[in-house]
Amino acid sequence: HTPAALYSVFSPEEARRITRKLEFHYTPKHGSWLNMAECEFAVLAGQCLNRRIANLETLRKEIAAWQGPRNLRQTKIHWQFGTDLARVKLKRLYPPLKSSETPVDLETSEPVKTSVSAH
């Protein structure tokens, strides 16, 4: 929802009061948020948790020491597997494309140029 949703059920004054108390966070659509969390945990495991850690307090300190610089760098995920490529690789999960849509090359993820011949 957005702050505008509050205005449909509350008076403008009340909606504004409530909105000022809220903090809105972007939540990705579909399951991509879960994939982002899995990616982040994989990096954490590889960079920080790749050894035996003696106790919970040490674990908390190690994670905090890893997390601080990573957050300051504002590390982002760069998706490389788009819908067009997914339609090719996971075709059993996707409905058939209309003939007007462009197929994608599996190696380059680029649209395949097709020639149309006149009959």
N, C-alpha and C positions, 0 to 999 in steps of 0.2 A: 504494500500500500504506500501511498504518498501522503503528505500532510493535507492535500486537498480532500482526501477521503473523510477526514474529520469534519470538514465543513458541511458535508452532506447529512450528518447526524447530530451535530451540535450547533449552537448559535455561533456566530463569528467570534465573539469575545471568548467563549469557552474553548472553541477549536484552537484559537491562537494561544490561549493559556496552556493547553495540553501540548501543543506543538513545541512550545518553548522548553518543555520538560523532556522532550524526546530527542534521541540522537539516532539519525537514520544511517544505516550501513547498506552498501551495495551487496545484494545477494544474487549471484549468477542464476540464470534460468537453467532448468533441467538438472542434470547430474554433474555439470562441469565443476561446481564448487567442490564436490567430493573428489574429483580428479585432482584439483588444485591442492586440496589437503593431503592427498596421497603423495603428490610430488614433493610437497614441503616436508612431510615425514621421511620420505626417502633421502632427501638431502640431509636432514637432521641425523638420521641413522648413519649415513656415510661419513659425515664430517665431525660429528660430536659423540655419537654413541657406538663407535666402532671398537670399543674395548670394554673390559669389565669395570664397572663403577661400584665402589664398595658399599655406599649407603645412599639413602634418599636425599640427605642434605647435600652431599657431593653432586648427585645427579641434578638437583635444582640449580646449584651454582654453575655447573658445566653448561646446562641448557641456557641459563640467563646470559652467561658470557658469550655463547654462540649467537643467541637471539638478538642481543643489542646491536652489534655491528650489522647483522643481516637486515634488521629493520631500518637502520640508518641509511643503508644502501638502497632501500626500497626495491629490493629484488623482485623482478616480475617473471611471470611465465610467458613464454612466447610459443603460442600454439602453432604446431606445424601440420596438424592433421585436420583439415577443414571438411566441410560437408561434402563438397564435390568428390574428394578422394575417398571419404567414408562410403559414399554411394557405390564406388567401384569396389573397394576392398570388402565392404560389408553388405554386398548387394542383397543377400538373403534377408536382411533386416529392414531394408528400405523399399518402399513401393516403387514400381517402375517409373522411370522418367518419361515425360512427354517427349515426343520426337523433336520438339523445338529446342530442347535443352542440350547443352554442349557436353560431350564426354570428356574425361580427364585422363591424361597419361599417368600411369602408376609410378614411373620413375621420377618424373619432374613435378608432378602435381599441377601441370599446366594444362589448359584446355587443348583438346586435340582439334586441329583445323581439318575440316572435311571439305571436300570439293563436291559441288552439286553440278551434275551434268544435265544439260538440256536434252530432252528426247524429241 
